[in-house]
Amino acid sequence: MGRLRVWRGLVLLLAGVYFLVPMAASVWFSVDTNHGIDFAAYTGLLSAPGFTKSLVLTLELAAVTVVVLLLLLVPALIAVRLGSPKLRPVLEVVCTLPLVVPPVALTAGLIGVLRWGPDYLMETPFFQTFVFIQDPDFPLVLVIAYVLMSLPLAYRALDAGLRAVDVRTLVEAARNCGASWPRAVVTVVLPNLRGALLNASFLTLALVLGEFTASSILGYQPFAVWIYTVGNSQGQMSVAVSVLSLLITWVLLLLLASAGRERRAKTAAAS
């Protein structure tokens, strides 16, 4: 037992060094100047051209992506688990298929479809749809790409949550008490999937915050592309933004973990 604790402590130490040393080096690079330590790279972020716009755009894209992803996956997973368990392997294959498609190939496919639209749909009402989803102020085409990229991650998180819950028994109990199908799902099933929903949302948010390939190729400038653009002229500021975004991700992860622990503690106390 003592040897196991030693090995566990050693692994945690190595993991901490692996993450903290590059982080510390990045912070040092962002504040080290010829005149000593200067935090101008951090204090000048809010006034940097494009910072607020790109960050707000990314958060808006992330929020819409999370909503669309949950609206697609949650009803499908619950319906398959309740009504057609034999379709679960088919749904799993469909949801994990984007893992084998590189983001570059996915983006190339989207570009091909977007180019095909004006050539063949110019005289139809559908042409305005192609124009609408490419609006620079809010490019819905990026939401489509992000939903596809996040699909495997969100599916795994939600599927794990559903495996830990006896959905059929919960729904049947709610139905016996007079609840309709929608009410049974919303008031009984979804509260028991809070942890899985938070996990899926966090994974999607992390992917959208760090996604670069699709948005760069399609010609838009969300947060990750803005960091790259700033890095070409202001290296210290781009590193400072990267450090802050990583810290925000860690804080969200800690909040998610603490919410999960509180949920499990309440469940254990109630039982």
Secondary structure per residue as TSV (DSSP state, phi and psi in degrees):
chain	resnum	aa	ss	phi	psi
A	1	M	-	360.0	-42.0
A	2	G	H	-64.7	-38.4
A	3	R	H	-66.4	-36.8
A	4	L	H	-63.2	-40.5
A	5	R	H	-64.8	-37.3
A	6	V	H	-63.2	-46.6
A	7	W	H	-63.9	-38.9
A	8	R	H	-64.4	-43.9
A	9	G	H	-63.2	-37.9
A	10	L	H	-65.7	-41.9
A	11	V	H	-63.5	-43.6
A	12	L	H	-63.6	-38.7
A	13	L	H	-64.0	-45.7
A	14	L	H	-63.5	-40.3
A	15	A	H	-63.8	-41.6
A	16	G	H	-63.0	-43.2
A	17	V	H	-63.1	-41.2
A	18	Y	H	-60.4	-37.5
A	19	F	H	-89.5	-38.9
A	20	L	H	-80.0	-33.6
A	21	V	H	-63.4	-50.7
A	22	P	H	-60.6	-35.2
A	23	M	H	-64.4	-46.2
A	24	A	H	-63.7	-39.1
A	25	A	H	-63.9	-38.8
A	26	S	H	-66.0	-43.1
A	27	V	H	-62.4	-43.0
A	28	W	H	-62.7	-42.4
A	29	F	H	-62.5	-36.2
A	30	S	H	-75.2	-19.5
A	31	V	H	-112.1	-11.7
A	32	D	E	-83.2	123.8
A	33	T	E	-130.6	176.7
A	34	N	T	-68.2	-18.1
A	35	H	T	-105.9	15.9
A	36	G	E	108.3	-157.6
A	37	I	E	-82.8	129.1
A	38	D	-	-140.0	129.2
A	39	F	-	-98.6	24.9
A	40	A	H	-63.6	-30.3
A	41	A	H	-63.7	-26.9
A	42	Y	H	-91.9	-42.2
A	43	T	H	-70.3	-24.2
A	44	G	T	-92.3	7.7
A	45	L	S	-65.0	-48.1
A	46	L	T	-63.1	-29.7
A	47	S	T	-92.5	-1.4
A	48	A	S	-69.1	135.4
A	49	P	T	-61.0	125.1
A	50	G	T	89.1	-8.6
A	51	F	H	-64.3	-55.1
A	52	T	H	-63.9	-42.3
A	53	K	H	-63.3	-45.4
A	54	S	H	-68.5	-38.1
A	55	L	H	-67.2	-44.6
A	56	V	H	-63.0	-42.0
A	57	L	H	-60.6	-43.1
A	58	T	H	-65.3	-42.4
A	59	L	H	-65.5	-38.5
A	60	E	H	-64.7	-44.6
A	61	L	H	-61.2	-40.6
A	62	A	H	-64.7	-42.7
A	63	A	H	-63.0	-46.0
A	64	V	H	-65.7	-39.3
A	65	T	H	-62.6	-43.6
A	66	V	H	-61.8	-45.8
A	67	V	H	-62.6	-47.7
A	68	V	H	-62.6	-42.3
A	69	L	H	-64.1	-44.6
A	70	L	H	-68.1	-37.6
A	71	L	H	-66.6	-28.0
A	72	L	H	-82.1	-45.4
A	73	L	H	-82.0	-45.3
A	74	V	H	-60.5	-51.0
A	75	P	H	-62.3	-37.2
A	76	A	H	-65.6	-44.9
A	77	L	H	-65.8	-42.5
A	78	I	H	-66.9	-41.3
A	79	A	H	-63.6	-41.7
A	80	V	H	-66.1	-40.8
A	81	R	H	-69.4	-33.2
A	82	L	H	-87.3	-41.5
A	83	G	H	-106.1	-35.2
A	84	S	-	-138.9	73.9
A	85	P	G	-60.3	-25.5
A	86	K	G	-69.6	-18.3
A	87	L	G	-84.9	-3.8
A	88	R	H	-60.6	-43.4
A	89	P	H	-61.1	-35.7
A	90	V	H	-65.5	-45.2
A	91	L	H	-63.4	-38.3
A	92	E	H	-64.2	-42.8
A	93	V	H	-63.4	-44.0
A	94	V	H	-63.6	-41.9
A	95	C	H	-74.8	-28.7
A	96	T	H	-93.4	-5.4
A	97	L	G	-58.5	-37.7
A	98	P	G	-58.9	-16.7
A	99	L	G	-64.0	-29.7
A	100	V	G	-93.1	0.0
A	101	V	S	-106.2	112.6
A	102	P	-	-61.8	147.7
A	103	P	H	-56.1	-33.3
A	104	V	H	-64.6	-43.5
A	105	A	H	-66.2	-40.3
A	106	L	H	-61.6	-44.1
A	107	T	H	-66.7	-37.9
A	108	A	H	-62.4	-38.6
A	109	G	H	-63.9	-41.7
A	110	L	H	-63.2	-40.0
A	111	I	H	-63.6	-40.5
A	112	G	H	-61.5	-41.7
A	113	V	H	-66.9	-41.0
A	114	L	H	-66.3	-32.6
A	115	R	H	-75.7	-30.6
A	116	W	H	-69.7	-33.4
A	117	G	H	-58.2	-56.3
A	118	P	H	-60.5	-30.0
A	119	D	H	-72.9	-33.1
A	120	Y	H	-116.6	-12.0
A	121	L	S	-119.8	16.4
A	122	M	T	-58.0	-37.6
A	123	E	T	-94.2	10.5
A	124	T	S	-116.4	161.3
A	125	P	T	-64.8	-19.8
A	126	F	H	-68.8	-18.5
A	127	F	H	-61.3	-36.9
A	128	Q	H	-65.4	-26.3
A	129	T	H	-65.3	-42.8
A	130	F	H	-63.5	-36.1
A	131	V	H	-69.4	-40.9
A	132	F	H	-65.1	-43.2
A	133	I	T	-73.3	-9.6
A	134	Q	T	-106.3	16.8
A	135	D	-	-60.4	122.0
A	136	P	T	-60.5	-29.0
A	137	D	T	-69.1	-32.2
A	138	F	S	-154.3	86.8
A	139	P	-	-74.7	101.4
A	140	L	H	-65.1	-20.8
A	141	V	H	-63.2	-30.7
A	142	L	H	-69.8	-34.7
A	143	V	H	-61.6	-41.9
A	144	I	H	-59.8	-45.4
A	145	A	H	-65.5	-42.0
A	146	Y	H	-67.3	-37.2
A	147	V	H	-61.8	-44.1
A	148	L	H	-65.3	-41.0
A	149	M	H	-68.3	-35.1
A	150	S	H	-85.3	-11.6
A	151	L	H	-55.6	-48.1
A	152	P	H	-63.3	-40.0
A	153	L	H	-66.4	-47.4
A	154	A	H	-66.1	-36.9
A	155	Y	H	-62.1	-45.6
A	156	R	H	-61.9	-42.2
A	157	A	H	-64.5	-45.3
A	158	L	H	-71.1	-37.5
A	159	D	H	-64.6	-39.3
A	160	A	H	-63.7	-39.8
A	161	G	H	-65.2	-39.9
A	162	L	H	-69.4	-31.4
A	163	R	H	-64.8	-29.0
A	164	A	T	-86.2	-1.6
A	165	V	S	-123.7	135.6
A	166	D	-	-84.7	84.5
A	167	V	H	-62.9	-42.7
A	168	R	H	-61.1	-44.6
A	169	T	H	-64.9	-41.9
A	170	L	H	-62.1	-45.3
A	171	V	H	-66.8	-42.5
A	172	E	H	-63.9	-38.5
A	173	A	H	-64.6	-42.3
A	174	A	H	-65.6	-38.9
A	175	R	H	-65.5	-38.6
A	176	N	H	-65.4	-25.2
A	177	C	T	-86.2	3.3
A	178	G	T	100.0	4.3
A	179	A	-	-79.1	146.0
A	180	S	-	-76.2	169.3
A	181	W	H	-58.9	-50.4
A	182	P	H	-59.8	-41.2
A	183	R	H	-67.5	-37.4
A	184	A	H	-62.6	-41.0
A	185	V	I	-69.3	-45.2
A	186	V	I	-72.3	-42.1
A	187	T	I	-93.4	-16.7
A	188	V	I	-115.8	-49.9
A	189	V	I	-76.6	-50.0
A	190	L	H	-60.5	-41.1
A	191	P	H	-59.6	-30.5
A	192	N	H	-78.4	-9.6
A	193	L	T	-106.1	17.4
A	194	R	H	-58.1	-44.6
A	195	G	H	-63.0	-43.4
A	196	A	H	-65.3	-38.9
A	197	L	H	-65.2	-40.5
A	198	L	H	-65.8	-41.1
A	199	N	H	-61.4	-47.0
A	200	A	H	-63.0	-41.0
A	201	S	H	-65.7	-41.9
A	202	F	H	-66.3	-43.8
A	203	L	H	-61.3	-40.1
A	204	T	H	-66.2	-43.5
A	205	L	H	-60.5	-44.7
A	206	A	H	-62.2	-40.0
A	207	L	H	-65.6	-44.2
A	208	V	H	-66.3	-39.3
A	209	L	H	-62.8	-34.0
A	210	G	H	-102.5	-1.1
A	211	E	-	-71.6	132.8
A	212	F	-	-126.0	-39.3
A	213	T	H	-61.4	-57.2
A	214	A	H	-63.0	-47.5
A	215	S	H	-64.8	-36.3
A	216	S	H	-69.7	-44.7
A	217	I	H	-66.1	-38.1
A	218	L	H	-76.5	-9.6
A	219	G	T	90.3	21.0
A	220	Y	-	-105.3	166.8
A	221	Q	-	-129.9	72.9
A	222	P	-	-76.1	-166.9
A	223	F	H	-61.9	-47.2
A	224	A	H	-63.2	-39.8
A	225	V	H	-68.7	-36.4
A	226	W	H	-63.9	-40.6
A	227	I	H	-59.8	-43.7
A	228	Y	H	-64.3	-41.5
A	229	T	H	-65.2	-43.7
A	230	V	H	-65.5	-34.2
A	231	G	H	-62.1	-23.6
A	232	N	T	-71.0	-23.1
A	233	S	T	-121.7	-27.5
A	234	Q	-	-133.7	83.1
A	235	G	H	-61.7	-42.0
A	236	Q	H	-65.4	-39.2
A	237	M	H	-67.6	-39.9
A	238	S	H	-64.1	-38.4
A	239	V	H	-67.3	-40.0
A	240	A	H	-61.0	-42.9
A	241	V	H	-64.4	-40.7
A	242	S	H	-62.9	-41.3
A	243	V	H	-63.6	-45.4
A	244	L	H	-64.4	-40.8
A	245	S	H	-65.3	-36.6
A	246	L	H	-67.1	-40.2
A	247	L	H	-64.4	-40.0
A	248	I	H	-62.7	-40.2
A	249	T	H	-63.1	-42.8
A	250	W	H	-63.1	-42.0
A	251	V	H	-62.0	-43.0
A	252	L	H	-62.4	-39.0
A	253	L	H	-64.8	-42.2
A	254	L	H	-65.0	-41.0
A	255	L	H	-63.3	-39.1
A	256	L	H	-64.9	-43.4
A	257	A	H	-64.8	-40.3
A	258	S	H	-67.9	-36.7
A	259	A	H	-64.2	-38.3
A	260	G	H	-66.3	-39.9
A	261	R	H	-66.0	-41.8
A	262	E	H	-62.4	-39.0
A	263	R	H	-64.5	-44.8
A	264	R	H	-66.3	-36.2
A	265	A	H	-66.6	-41.3
A	266	K	H	-65.0	-39.3
A	267	T	H	-64.5	-43.4
A	268	A	H	-65.1	-38.8
A	269	A	H	-67.3	-38.5
A	270	A	H	-68.7	-32.6
A	271	S	-	-82.1	360.0
